[in-house]
């Protein structure tokens, strides 16, 4: 299990087994989103063990753990709790509602077959795509973080995130698309292929994990150009489909952009929030 700055895998994660097999898990991570301390919680239960009260117990454990950590780490600050639930997870959504969580933002997972023609989407004049080199990695990473600062729920990225990104199994920066304007990074798409997931699901899928354009280069067709180039790279790599996630309320028109490139909504989810009672 990968660790992060705001989570202790020993203290903040619970794993549940039955007959030597993992059947459920939950965890807590402290992050700062939009300058507000937020405790992100997550959990899952094997479908064969649902409707037995296990999900309720896991949620109760995470809420107790958040209270314990917040009393110690954020004793005099208003604290938010955050989590996600897919639209089809009716039990999960009911559990969250019963614990005071409200849906505050809606997101889509979008899918596009790669056998279809990729529309022509030229780069804006003066920009060019360059390979990701070792000496440029930090510049690219920092530019991407800057681009996401005005997105809903932004979490500032630091040294630990940089090390995690470029230390992950499956890293192939030849798939990334980075547009430059002279010495400035204008836009980035982090493209990843999760081989283990693909094997487990029997698919050949690539993920456009992060798509970002810095403010001075927005509304010039750059996002469309680097997204289209990402699709071409996935197709050349022998993949069958591409996936991405999008904030349905993105103010920069991301949803329409992706639909215009052939993506369709695959699943829907919502971000849930509540304020921690003191």
ABEGO torsion letter per residue (X at the ends): XBBBAABBAAAABBBBBBGGBBABBBBBBBBBBGGBBBBBBBBBBBAAABGAGAAAAAAAAAAAAAAAAAAAABAABBBBBBBBBBAABAAAAAAAAAAGBBBABBBBBBBBBAABBBBBBBBBBGBBBBBBBAAAAAAAAAAAAAAAAABBGBBBBBAAAAAAAAABBGBBAAABBBBBBEABBABBBBBBBBAAAAAAAGBBBBBBABBBBBAAABGAGAAAAAAAAAAAAAAAAGBABBBBBBBAABAAGAAAAAAAAGBBBABBBBBBBBBBBX
